[in-house]
Amino acid sequence: MGDDFGRYRGTESRIPQWLRRRPRKSAGGSALEGDAAGREALLVAVAEAGMPIAPAAHPVGYRCSCDRIGCPTPARHPISFAWQTQSTTDRAQVERWARNQPEANFITATGMIHDVLDVPLEAGSRALERLLDEGVEVGPVADSGGDRMLFFTATRGTPEDEDEWWPCELDCHPETMDEHPGLRWHCRGSYVLVPPARLPGDLAVTWLRGPEHPLPDPLTLLEILTDACARYAGENGELDPHAVAWPLGR
């Protein structure tokens, strides 16, 4: 990969250090202060970048902290059904959540300030290298659990007039995730886990490029991401390139 990508990978190795090990416990059973402070700083940075967040479930071993038996998305969903209205960028509230819920993950609600283009990790890695090589402005990027890559972009709009909203067949919502094996566009009514987050099996959601990077127009990334998804599918014979690049049933 190019020098730029290597530099960002280096940044990744420095930022989420608390995620690369299980937090050691103090006598009282809570994470050590340094780990908690680093986590809080990362969450505050997300909020200060304008991305609203809300508390989410967290892993308990290989299970989810929620009460649902056989949770289909362990540690990947909000705690409250009111997550859309609860999501905030208020620093004081984010700090309270971080301190009072030390194990919680956080989601960021998309479609208000930002969207997220969500692709298979291998396709995303290739696309990111190509975007940087071509000098395309890329915003924050996260590795989500070692199998997906999240590209944070500006939202394509939340118009006051509903008729001005233009739907896209890539639009993804929590209940339609299985219909989007390739590129997912998280916009209005959707969310993603925001780094730093822990997943069952010692997996994590970590920044490859942090929230300090400006959010780009999603259309500047879409063609290269779609092409990378199609190529990825073509190299995996069991996958349909059309379905992976675009939603099923298109």
C-alpha positions as CSV (number, residue, x, y, z in Angstrom):
1,M,0.0,0.0,0.0
2,G,1.0,3.6,-0.4
3,D,2.7,5.7,2.2
4,D,-0.5,7.4,3.2
5,F,-2.3,4.2,4.1
6,G,0.7,3.0,6.0
7,R,0.7,6.2,8.0
8,Y,-3.0,5.8,8.8
9,R,-2.4,2.2,9.9
10,G,0.2,3.5,12.2
11,T,-2.3,6.0,13.6
12,E,-4.7,3.1,14.2
13,S,-2.1,1.3,16.2
14,R,-1.7,4.2,18.6
15,I,-5.3,5.3,19.1
16,P,-7.3,2.3,20.2
17,Q,-4.6,0.8,22.5
18,W,-7.2,0.0,25.2
19,L,-9.0,-2.3,22.7
20,R,-6.0,-4.5,22.0
21,R,-6.0,-5.9,25.5
22,R,-8.7,-6.8,28.0
23,P,-8.8,-3.9,30.6
24,R,-7.2,-4.9,33.8
25,K,-9.4,-4.6,36.8
26,S,-8.8,-2.6,39.9
27,A,-9.6,-3.9,43.4
28,G,-13.1,-2.4,43.0
29,G,-13.6,-4.3,39.7
30,S,-13.7,-1.3,37.3
31,A,-11.4,-0.6,34.4
32,L,-8.3,1.3,35.3
33,E,-8.6,5.0,35.0
34,G,-6.2,5.3,32.1
35,D,-8.2,3.0,29.9
36,A,-11.5,4.7,30.9
37,A,-10.0,8.1,30.1
38,G,-8.8,7.0,26.7
39,R,-12.2,5.5,25.8
40,E,-14.0,8.7,27.0
41,A,-11.6,10.9,24.9
42,L,-12.4,8.9,21.8
43,L,-16.1,9.1,22.4
44,V,-15.9,12.8,23.0
45,A,-13.9,13.2,19.8
46,V,-16.7,11.5,17.8
47,A,-19.3,13.8,19.4
48,E,-17.2,16.9,18.7
49,A,-17.0,15.8,15.1
50,G,-20.7,16.3,15.0
51,M,-21.7,12.6,15.0
52,P,-24.5,11.9,17.5
53,I,-24.1,8.9,19.7
54,A,-26.1,6.8,22.2
55,P,-25.3,3.9,24.5
56,A,-25.3,0.3,23.0
57,A,-25.1,-3.2,24.4
58,H,-21.7,-4.8,25.1
59,P,-20.4,-8.3,25.1
60,V,-20.6,-10.6,28.1
61,G,-18.3,-13.4,27.0
62,Y,-19.7,-14.6,23.7
63,R,-23.2,-13.3,24.6
64,C,-24.9,-9.9,24.6
65,S,-25.5,-7.8,27.7
66,C,-29.2,-7.4,26.7
67,D,-31.9,-9.7,28.1
68,R,-32.9,-11.1,24.7
69,I,-32.3,-14.9,24.5
70,G,-30.2,-15.6,21.4
71,C,-29.7,-12.0,20.5
72,P,-29.1,-11.9,16.7
73,T,-26.7,-8.9,16.9
74,P,-24.8,-9.3,20.2
75,A,-23.2,-6.1,21.4
76,R,-24.1,-4.3,18.1
77,H,-27.5,-2.7,19.0
78,P,-28.7,0.3,21.0
79,I,-29.9,-0.1,24.6
80,S,-32.9,2.1,24.2
81,F,-35.7,1.9,21.6
82,A,-35.6,5.7,21.6
83,W,-32.0,5.7,20.3
84,Q,-32.8,8.2,17.5
85,T,-34.0,10.9,19.8
86,Q,-31.5,9.9,22.5
87,S,-28.5,10.3,20.3
88,T,-26.6,13.5,21.0
89,T,-23.3,15.4,20.5
90,D,-23.6,17.1,23.9
91,R,-20.2,16.7,25.5
92,A,-21.4,16.7,29.1
93,Q,-24.0,13.9,28.3
94,V,-21.4,11.8,26.5
95,E,-19.0,12.1,29.4
96,R,-21.7,11.0,31.8
97,W,-22.6,8.0,29.7
98,A,-18.9,7.1,29.4
99,R,-18.3,7.3,33.2
100,N,-21.6,5.7,34.3
101,Q,-21.6,2.9,31.7
102,P,-18.0,1.8,31.6
103,E,-18.7,-1.4,29.7
104,A,-21.1,0.1,27.1
105,N,-20.5,0.3,23.4
106,F,-22.0,3.3,21.5
107,I,-23.8,3.6,18.3
108,T,-24.0,6.7,16.1
109,A,-27.3,7.5,14.4
110,T,-26.8,8.1,10.7
111,G,-28.8,10.3,8.3
112,M,-28.7,13.5,10.4
113,I,-25.2,14.8,10.0
114,H,-23.4,11.8,8.5
115,D,-24.0,8.6,6.6
116,V,-21.9,5.5,6.6
117,L,-20.9,3.3,3.6
118,D,-20.4,-0.2,4.9
119,V,-18.5,-2.8,2.8
120,P,-16.8,-6.2,3.3
121,L,-13.4,-5.6,4.9
122,E,-11.3,-7.0,2.0
123,A,-13.2,-4.8,-0.6
124,G,-12.9,-1.8,1.7
125,S,-9.2,-2.2,2.1
126,R,-8.6,-2.3,-1.6
127,A,-10.9,0.7,-2.1
128,L,-9.2,2.7,0.6
129,E,-5.8,2.1,-1.0
130,R,-7.1,3.2,-4.4
131,L,-8.9,6.3,-3.0
132,L,-5.8,7.5,-1.3
133,D,-3.6,6.7,-4.3
134,E,-5.9,8.8,-6.5
135,G,-5.9,11.7,-4.0
136,V,-9.6,11.4,-3.2
137,E,-10.6,13.1,0.1
138,V,-11.5,10.2,2.5
139,G,-13.1,10.9,5.8
140,P,-13.1,8.7,8.9
141,V,-12.8,5.0,8.3
142,A,-13.3,2.1,10.8
143,D,-12.6,-1.6,10.9
144,S,-15.8,-3.2,12.2
145,G,-15.1,-6.5,13.8
146,G,-12.5,-7.7,11.3
147,D,-15.1,-8.4,8.6
148,R,-16.6,-5.0,7.5
149,M,-15.1,-1.6,6.9
150,L,-17.1,1.6,7.6
151,F,-16.6,4.8,5.5
152,F,-18.1,7.8,7.3
153,T,-19.4,10.5,4.9
154,A,-21.6,13.6,4.9
155,T,-25.2,12.8,4.8
156,R,-26.9,13.1,1.4
157,G,-29.5,15.2,3.1
158,T,-32.4,15.4,5.6
159,P,-34.7,17.8,3.7
160,E,-37.6,19.4,5.5
161,D,-39.7,18.5,2.5
162,E,-40.1,14.7,2.3
163,D,-40.6,14.9,-1.5
164,E,-37.0,16.2,-1.8
165,W,-35.6,12.9,-0.3
166,W,-34.1,10.6,-2.9
167,P,-34.1,7.0,-1.9
168,C,-31.3,4.6,-2.9
169,E,-31.4,0.9,-3.3
170,L,-28.3,0.7,-1.2
171,D,-30.2,2.1,1.8
172,C,-29.7,-0.2,4.8
173,H,-31.6,-0.3,8.1
174,P,-31.1,-2.6,11.1
175,E,-33.9,-4.9,10.0
176,T,-32.6,-5.2,6.4
177,M,-28.9,-6.0,7.0
178,D,-29.2,-9.5,5.6
179,E,-30.5,-8.1,2.3
180,H,-27.2,-6.2,1.8
181,P,-24.3,-8.7,1.7
182,G,-22.1,-6.1,-0.1
183,L,-22.4,-2.4,0.0
184,R,-24.7,-0.9,2.7
185,W,-25.7,2.7,2.9
186,H,-26.6,3.6,6.4
187,C,-28.7,6.8,6.3
188,R,-31.9,7.9,7.8
189,G,-33.2,5.5,10.5
190,S,-30.0,3.4,10.7
191,Y,-26.9,3.3,12.8
192,V,-23.5,1.7,13.2
193,L,-21.3,1.0,16.1
194,V,-18.8,3.8,16.6
195,P,-15.2,3.1,17.8
196,P,-14.1,2.3,20.3
197,A,-16.4,-0.8,20.7
198,R,-15.9,-4.4,21.9
199,L,-17.5,-7.4,20.3
200,P,-17.9,-11.0,21.4
201,G,-14.8,-13.1,20.9
202,D,-12.3,-10.3,21.6
203,L,-13.2,-8.6,18.4
204,A,-13.4,-4.8,18.2
205,V,-14.5,-1.8,16.2
206,T,-11.4,0.5,15.7
207,W,-10.5,3.6,13.8
208,L,-8.3,3.3,10.7
209,R,-8.8,7.1,10.1
210,G,-10.1,9.0,13.0
211,P,-13.0,11.4,13.3
212,E,-10.8,14.4,12.9
213,H,-10.9,13.9,9.1
214,P,-13.7,16.0,7.4
215,L,-16.7,14.1,6.1
216,P,-16.6,13.7,2.3
217,D,-19.5,13.7,-0.2
218,P,-20.6,10.0,-0.3
219,L,-20.8,10.2,-4.1
220,T,-17.0,10.8,-4.4
221,L,-16.5,7.3,-2.8
222,L,-19.4,5.3,-4.1
223,E,-18.1,4.3,-7.6
224,I,-14.8,3.0,-6.2
225,L,-16.5,1.2,-3.3
226,T,-19.0,-0.4,-5.6
227,D,-16.3,-1.5,-8.0
228,A,-14.2,-3.0,-5.1
229,C,-17.3,-4.9,-3.9
230,A,-17.9,-6.4,-7.4
231,R,-14.3,-7.4,-7.8
232,Y,-14.3,-9.0,-4.3
233,A,-17.4,-11.0,-5.2
234,G,-15.9,-12.1,-8.5
235,E,-12.9,-13.6,-6.7
236,N,-15.2,-15.5,-4.3
237,G,-17.1,-17.9,-6.6
238,E,-19.9,-18.5,-4.1
239,L,-20.9,-14.9,-4.2
240,D,-22.9,-13.1,-6.9
241,P,-21.0,-10.0,-7.9
242,H,-24.3,-8.2,-8.7
243,A,-25.7,-9.0,-5.3
244,V,-22.6,-8.0,-3.4
245,A,-22.2,-4.7,-5.2
246,W,-25.9,-4.0,-5.0
247,P,-28.7,-5.2,-2.6
248,L,-30.5,-8.4,-3.2
249,G,-33.7,-8.2,-5.2
250,R,-32.6,-5.0,-7.1
